[in-house]
Amino acid sequence: MGLRIEAITWLETIIEKLARKHAVSVDEVEELLSGPARFRRVERGHRRGEDVYAAFGRTRGGRRLIVFFVYKPRTREALIVSAREPSPKERNL
């Protein structure tokens, strides 16, 4: 699935949580979303058309990440919800 992401929106609380809980940086997430990531819809959003997606991929440094975001098709914007290293099961999706 090819989503066209033209903007990434961050909430300060999410940035802090990713750094503290998962040791994931803003740069790593943005790098993954701008590169050859695989996308999968994981659930319907609360607003029509704004669904939650997961992006799977590796950073240039080789770190595997899974990034969860709400995709807003009208503005082609990704609102970051979470990011972390994938579980062994998720690596095979």
N, C-alpha and C positions, 0 to 999 in steps of 0.2 A: 504494500500500500504506500503510495507516494503522497505524503502530505507536504504542502508547500508552506513552510513557516517563514514569515517575513519579519516577525517581531517576537521577542521573548519578554514576558512580564514577570517580575519578581516581587514577592512580598518580603519585607525585611524579616519577618518571623520565620519564613521558610529558609532564607539564606542562613540565618543563625542556626536553625535546626539541622540543616544539612551539614554544616561545618562541625557542630558539636556532636551530633549523634552518629553521622555516617562518614565524616571526614571527606566530604565531597565539596568541591569549590564551584563557584559560579562559572569560572573559565572551563572546567571539565564538562559541565552540563552544556554550555553553549557550543563547545567544540564538538560534542557528540551530536547535538541536534543539527549542526551545520555540515556534518560529514555523512558518510554512508551508513546511517542507522537503519534498523528494521523497525517498522511501526506496527502496532496492533491495538485495536480498540479493546478496552477492557471493561468499560461500562458506559451506560447512557448517562449523560449529564443531567443536571437539574433543570437546565434551560434547553429548549428544543434546538437540536443541531450542535450543541456544545458538549461533546462527549469527552470522556477521559480516555487517554491513550497512553501506551507504554512505548518507549523507544529503547531498543537494545543495541549496544555497540561497544566499541573500544575507543579510548582516547588515543592520541598520537603516542603517548607513553605506554600504551598497551593495557591500561586498566579497563576491565569490563565494568560497564555501568548499565543500570536500567533507570530510566527517567520517566516519571509519571507527570502528565500535564493535561490540562483542559485545552482542547483545540477550538478556537473561535474562527469558523470558516469565513465569516463575513470580512474580518480584518486580517485573517491568516496569522493569528497571534496564538502563541503557546503560553498559558499561565502555568508556571511550574508549581507542582503540588508536592513532589518528593523526588529523591534520587538516592540510589544506593548501589552497592555491588549486588548482582543477582545471586539468588540461591542456586545450588547445583541443578535443581529441576528447571529453573527459569533459563539457565544457559542453553538448554536444549529446545527452547520454544522457537 
